[in-house]
Amino acid sequence: MFCPKCGKEVQEGAAFCGNCGNAVSTPGGTQKASAPQQAQAVSGAAAAVAKRKFPIVPIIVAVVAVVAVVAVVATGGFGLFGEKYVVEPKGSVEEYTWSELSSISDEIAKASDENAAVEIAKKYNLVGEDGVLDGSQRKSVTLSDGTQTSVQIAGFAHDSKTGGGKAGITFIFTDGIARHEMNSTDTNSGGWEASEMRSWLASEGKALLPQDLQDELVAVNKPTNNTGMVEDPSSVTDTSDELWLFSFVELRGPVSALTDGEGSQYKLFRDQNVQLDSSNAILVKTFNGGTFYWWARTPVYDIGDYSSKVFSYVAEDGMPRFADLASGSYAVVPGFCI
């Protein structure tokens, strides 16, 4: 039989419940609980047990919160479903990880124009308080061969992603990462698109970069005269590249009808007033400890018999107006977007 008060089972013939002490028998014999009383008692007992159980919802919330924190740490700022988190502003470009800079780049990419992009960059100390890029916005990079170098911000919301939309931040290396020819033979046929330099950058050149930087590279469209010895601006077509060389117009601004179609001047070089016919400190690059010539991706089409054989290069003093045979071994100074 069951106790009518607490619902616990008691032995037959017992006068009192061993659990709550309630009288369960009468002078005339044992007093059994009715079916409704038994049901009520069992229900009450179940409720009492339920009260002693741990609450499920708070436990689930706590577990999810812990997993989310672990995910942020483990994925370098990404959520469980791939979204990036807001990055707290730091004092300089150097202090951010590549993953954090990539998140900031995504934010900048949504700006309505370059001025709006610069305002976002100010918030993260990626540009001077006056909005000017002066070349000091740098981040150190250690190449896979042990070379210590750095990159600097060249522009904001300048390049178009191959997959659509803008790339928020563009960088340029401060030094040459290697020496390489544009082509093993003296030809500019096929332009940048068909060049051996482009193939090298996409493979061995990219492999020189640290993995955390490689992980954040985005492919962008780079317009270039991809025919070679022509004067028709229609020869300019897009290639999709993660690493690329700068065109002359991207460095020095507009000069001629053909080369002007190869993009537009980056903010860094515009802010530093790069000139065609003078030395430019911001364009001086080093390789193996000394200043060095470095390649641009622009084929040269207007120097007589050599027009089918040459690409542009920047001189040791940073003057962007020269050309040499494609087989020349000059420094490689790539640009990239994240």
ZIPEBEL-V496163 format. One record per residue. N is the residue number from 0. PSI is psi in whole degrees, -180 to 180 (* if undefined). D_FIRST is the distance of its C-alpha to the first C-alpha in Angstrom with 1 decimal. Layout:
N_PSI_D_FIRST ; N_PSI_D_FIRST
This chain:
0_170_0.0 ; 1_147_3.8 ; 2_128_7.0 ; 3_-12_9.2 ; 4_-52_12.1 ; 5_-12_12.1 ; 6_-1_9.3 ; 7_146_8.6 ; 8_137_5.8 ; 9_156_5.8 ; 10_149_6.8 ; 11_132_6.5 ; 12_-8_9.1 ; 13_142_9.5 ; 14_-27_11.4 ; 15_152_11.5 ; 16_130_10.2 ; 17_-12_12.3 ; 18_-48_13.3 ; 19_-8_14.6 ; 20_5_14.6 ; 21_141_13.2 ; 22_130_12.5 ; 23_6_9.1 ; 24_159_10.5 ; 25_165_13.8 ; 26_-26_16.8 ; 27_0_16.2 ; 28_-174_12.8 ; 29_147_9.1 ; 30_108_8.6 ; 31_144_6.0 ; 32_142_7.2 ; 33_166_9.7 ; 34_-45_10.7 ; 35_-39_13.4 ; 36_-42_11.4 ; 37_-42_9.1 ; 38_-42_12.5 ; 39_-40_14.2 ; 40_-43_12.0 ; 41_-41_12.5 ; 42_-42_16.1 ; 43_-40_16.6 ; 44_-41_15.4 ; 45_-40_17.9 ; 46_-40_20.5 ; 47_-41_20.3 ; 48_-42_20.8 ; 49_-37_23.6 ; 50_-28_25.3 ; 51_-11_25.5 ; 52_154_27.3 ; 53_142_31.2 ; 54_131_32.9 ; 55_-48_34.4 ; 56_-49_37.5 ; 57_-35_39.1 ; 58_-45_38.8 ; 59_-45_40.5 ; 60_-43_43.2 ; 61_-43_43.9 ; 62_-45_44.1 ; 63_-40_46.5 ; 64_-43_48.6 ; 65_-45_49.0 ; 66_-39_49.9 ; 67_-42_52.5 ; 68_-45_54.1 ; 69_-40_54.4 ; 70_-40_55.8 ; 71_-45_58.5 ; 72_-45_59.6 ; 73_-29_59.5 ; 74_8_61.4 ; 75_37_64.0 ; 76_9_63.1 ; 77_148_61.4 ; 78_-179_58.1 ; 79_-25_55.5 ; 80_21_57.2 ; 81_-10_60.8 ; 82_152_61.7 ; 83_148_63.6 ; 84_161_62.7 ; 85_136_65.1 ; 86_135_67.2 ; 87_133_67.9 ; 88_142_71.7 ; 89_177_73.5 ; 90_-24_77.0 ; 91_168_78.8 ; 92_-39_78.6 ; 93_-32_78.5 ; 94_-16_75.1 ; 95_150_73.2 ; 96_166_71.7 ; 97_-33_72.9 ; 98_-41_69.5 ; 99_-42_69.7 ; 100_-34_73.2 ; 101_-40_72.1 ; 102_-42_69.5 ; 103_-40_72.2 ; 104_-40_74.5 ; 105_-38_72.0 ; 106_-45_72.0 ; 107_-37_75.8 ; 108_-21_76.1 ; 109_-3_74.5 ; 110_152_77.3 ; 111_-28_79.6 ; 112_-178_82.8 ; 113_-38_84.2 ; 114_-43_84.5 ; 115_-36_80.8 ; 116_-41_80.0 ; 117_-37_82.1 ; 118_-39_80.1 ; 119_-41_76.9 ; 120_-37_78.7 ; 121_-41_79.7 ; 122_-31_76.1 ; 123_10_75.5 ; 124_39_78.9 ; 125_2_80.2 ; 126_160_83.5 ; 127_163_85.6 ; 128_-27_85.0 ; 129_2_88.0 ; 130_9_86.5 ; 131_139_89.0 ; 132_121_88.4 ; 133_6_90.8 ; 134_-10_89.7 ; 135_-5_87.7 ; 136_80_84.4 ; 137_157_83.8 ; 138_133_81.1 ; 139_146_81.7 ; 140_133_81.2 ; 141_117_81.4 ; 142_163_82.5 ; 143_-19_81.3 ; 144_8_84.6 ; 145_-6_84.1 ; 146_131_86.5 ; 147_124_85.6 ; 148_-165_86.4 ; 149_169_85.0 ; 150_158_84.7 ; 151_152_85.5 ; 152_129_84.3 ; 153_-28_86.9 ; 154_170_85.4 ; 155_135_82.5 ; 156_43_81.4 ; 157_-45_84.6 ; 158_150_83.7 ; 159_127_81.9 ; 160_144_79.0 ; 161_-34_79.5 ; 162_1_76.0 ; 163_147_76.9 ; 164_179_77.0 ; 165_152_78.7 ; 166_128_78.3 ; 167_-39_77.8 ; 168_133_79.7 ; 169_138_82.7 ; 170_157_83.8 ; 171_143_87.1 ; 172_145_87.6 ; 173_-17_89.9 ; 174_168_91.5 ; 175_138_92.2 ; 176_-10_89.4 ; 177_174_91.9 ; 178_136_95.3 ; 179_153_95.6 ; 180_156_98.0 ; 181_-43_97.3 ; 182_154_98.6 ; 183_-19_100.1 ; 184_162_103.1 ; 185_83_105.0 ; 186_146_103.6 ; 187_16_101.6 ; 188_130_101.1 ; 189_-5_97.6 ; 190_-152_97.3 ; 191_-39_94.2 ; 192_-42_92.0 ; 193_4_93.8 ; 194_149_94.6 ; 195_-30_93.6 ; 196_-44_92.7 ; 197_-43_89.9 ; 198_-40_88.5 ; 199_-44_88.7 ; 200_-37_86.8 ; 201_-17_84.0 ; 202_-84_83.5 ; 203_-38_85.0 ; 204_-46_85.5 ; 205_-37_81.8 ; 206_-19_80.8 ; 207_-22_82.6 ; 208_148_80.2 ; 209_150_77.0 ; 210_-37_73.9 ; 211_-26_72.3 ; 212_-44_75.3 ; 213_-38_75.5 ; 214_-23_71.9 ; 215_-4_73.0 ; 216_141_76.2 ; 217_143_76.6 ; 218_135_79.2 ; 219_162_81.7 ; 220_124_84.6 ; 221_113_88.0 ; 222_133_91.1 ; 223_153_94.2 ; 224_96_97.4 ; 225_24_96.1 ; 226_-51_99.3 ; 227_-115_101.7 ; 228_77_105.4 ; 229_165_105.2 ; 230_4_105.9 ; 231_120_103.8 ; 232_-19_100.7 ; 233_-11_98.9 ; 234_-10_98.6 ; 235_122_95.8 ; 236_166_92.4 ; 237_142_89.0 ; 238_158_87.4 ; 239_119_83.7 ; 240_143_83.6 ; 241_-36_81.2 ; 242_140_84.2 ; 243_164_87.7 ; 244_154_91.1 ; 245_146_92.3 ; 246_166_95.0 ; 247_-40_98.1 ; 248_-31_97.2 ; 249_-25_93.8 ; 250_-48_95.7 ; 251_-4_98.9 ; 252_180_98.4 ; 253_140_100.3 ; 254_-49_103.7 ; 255_162_104.5 ; 256_-38_103.4 ; 257_-56_101.9 ; 258_-23_100.1 ; 259_-19_98.8 ; 260_-4_96.5 ; 261_42_94.7 ; 262_-157_92.3 ; 263_160_92.9 ; 264_135_93.5 ; 265_154_90.5 ; 266_-42_89.9 ; 267_-46_90.5 ; 268_-29_94.0 ; 269_-45_94.7 ; 270_-32_93.7 ; 271_11_95.9 ; 272_51_98.8 ; 273_133_99.5 ; 274_149_103.0 ; 275_-44_104.6 ; 276_29_107.9 ; 277_167_106.9 ; 278_150_104.7 ; 279_112_101.1 ; 280_-35_99.2 ; 281_-19_95.8 ; 282_3_96.9 ; 283_124_98.1 ; 284_154_96.0 ; 285_159_96.1 ; 286_130_95.6 ; 287_39_95.7 ; 288_-5_96.7 ; 289_160_99.5 ; 290_150_100.1 ; 291_152_100.2 ; 292_148_100.9 ; 293_147_97.8 ; 294_147_97.4 ; 295_164_96.5 ; 296_-3_95.4 ; 297_120_98.3 ; 298_149_100.9 ; 299_132_104.5 ; 300_1_106.6 ; 301_37_109.8 ; 302_49_111.7 ; 303_-132_114.1 ; 304_-19_114.0 ; 305_-2_110.9 ; 306_-23_108.7 ; 307_5_106.9 ; 308_-5_106.2 ; 309_157_104.8 ; 310_165_101.8 ; 311_155_101.6 ; 312_163_101.0 ; 313_132_100.9 ; 314_171_103.5 ; 315_-29_102.9 ; 316_6_103.7 ; 317_19_101.2 ; 318_119_103.7 ; 319_72_102.1 ; 320_22_105.1 ; 321_168_105.9 ; 322_151_105.5 ; 323_167_106.0 ; 324_142_105.8 ; 325_-21_102.3 ; 326_0_102.6 ; 327_145_102.9 ; 328_94_100.3 ; 329_170_99.1 ; 330_149_96.0 ; 331_116_92.8 ; 332_90_91.3 ; 333_159_88.3 ; 334_161_86.4 ; 335_162_82.8 ; 336_153_80.1 ; 337_*_76.4
